[in-house]
Amino acid sequence: MRKLRSQLKIAGPDLSFAGGLAGFDNLPAESFRLAIDIERAGDAVRIGEAVLETTDSRAEISGTVSQLETLAGNDLRFSFKGADLARFRDLLDWPKAAAGAFDISGTIKASGDAELIDIQATTTRGTLKVAGPLGASPDYYGTRLTFAASGPSLARVGELAGARRLPAVGFTGAGEFEWTAKGAVIRQGRLQAGRDQLGIDGLVARKPLGPGTD
């Protein structure tokens, strides 16, 4: 199907049943509407519309992919909004602490040989912004992202990672992350939690307790 033009609209009372027929498990059992408008010509794909709506959530993606086989040459926009993330955490394999209203959106755009991502996420636990170029598949070495996060309670964010006994104080964090063949490089990593501050700079090797970590 290297040349394809397809428009699909489907709606029903049970998304979990429809998803199961298509091989997607752990979707919520609620009414839904799905609309897709897609066109392919060789390696190029245009998504005019891809929208999935449930009772109180909406996922949407649109744009183009110039090189489908390598997922390169992108110009994509996406958003994912809803009233309760708990309904989708089994599908996404996220921890039980993930719950509450959410709003996630972003873009992926080609720039030279790199793919630039810009993602913003807002949940009841805080906000996160990530932006920068992705390295080439399959290792993604050269990925270099800036990040910034904030929230009302560091303890509630720690629950997502299984970290206990963190202080229930407001926090902000920022820094730069680079993925290399040696491991992860963190530059100007800063976490401010109440009156306390943690700073991290350097290389974390693939095996953190092994040689190379600095």
C-alpha positions, -999 to +999 in steps of 0.1 A: +000+000+000+026+025-010-002+046-026-033+050-005-060+075+003-083+065+031-111+082+052-125+063+081-152+072+106-164+049+133-183+053+166-197+030+192-207+025+228-176+005+240-140+016+230-125-014+248-144-038+226-135-020+194-099-017+205-097-054+212-108-062+177-079-041+164-054-056+188-053-027+214-060-039+249-067-020+282-087+008+266-116+023+287-151+008+282-169+040+272-185+055+241-162+068+214-158+085+180-128+079+157-121+098+125-091+093+103-081+110+070-048+097+057-029+097+024+003+079+014+025+083-017+056+062-015+074+070+017+055+102+023+024+102+045-001+130+051-024+129+081-052+154+075-070+143+106-067+115+132-090+121+161-102+098+189-128+112+213-143+095+244-167+107+270-143+133+284-110+129+265-097+137+231-065+126+212-055+143+179-026+142+155-021+158+121+007+167+097+031+149+074+059+123+075+083+125+046+102+092+052+078+066+068+104+038+070+127+058+092+101+081+107+121+111+095+112+144+078+083+150+102+060+180+105+035+167+131+013+182+157-004+163+185-025+168+216-040+145+243-065+160+268-088+145+293-105+145+327-087+116+343-054+100+332-062+069+353-084+056+325-054+053+302-026+043+326-030+005+319-027+011+282+004+033+287+018+010+315+020+040+339+020+037+377-012+037+397-004+071+411-010+086+376-044+102+378-063+134+374-069+159+345-042+162+319-033+182+288-003+171+267+006+187+234+035+192+211+052+192+177+078+172+159+095+190+130+124+182+107+154+206+107+183+196+086+193+160+096+175+163+130+140+160+143+131+188+167+106+180+194+087+205+216+064+190+242+043+206+270+025+185+296+002+198+324-013+175+350-026+178+386+010+170+397+028+197+378+040+209+344+068+197+322+083+212+291+109+194+269+124+207+237+154+200+215+168+178+187+165+140+186+194+119+175+192+094+146+174+061+151+180+034+164+204+046+192+193+083+192+228+094+202+231+131+199+197+138+214+200+170+233+170+182+252+163+211+276+137+205+302+118+225+329+093+213+354+073+226+383+046+215+407+029+220+440+043+189+458+075+171+452+062+142+472+033+136+448+057+135+418+080+111+437+050+087+440+051+083+402+087+070+404+082+050+435+103+074+456+090+077+492+094+103+519+101+133+496+090+166+511+055+178+503+067+212+491+065+231+458+093+226+434+110+238+402+135+220+381+155+227+349+185+216+329+198+200+298+200+163+289+222+148+262+222+111+252+256+098+240+273+065+234+289+067+268+256+075+286+236+105+297+252+139+301+234+163+324+243+200+323+232+226+348+206+203+363+188+221+391+160+211+415+146+237+439+123+222+466+112+247+492+145+261+506+166+232+494+185+230+461+201+200+443+225+205+415+238+179+390+263+182+363+282+155+345+281+120+329+260+091+341+274+060+324+251+033+311+258+014+343+257+042+369+281+024+394+304+013+366+334+031+351+329+063+332+304+080+355+317+115+364 
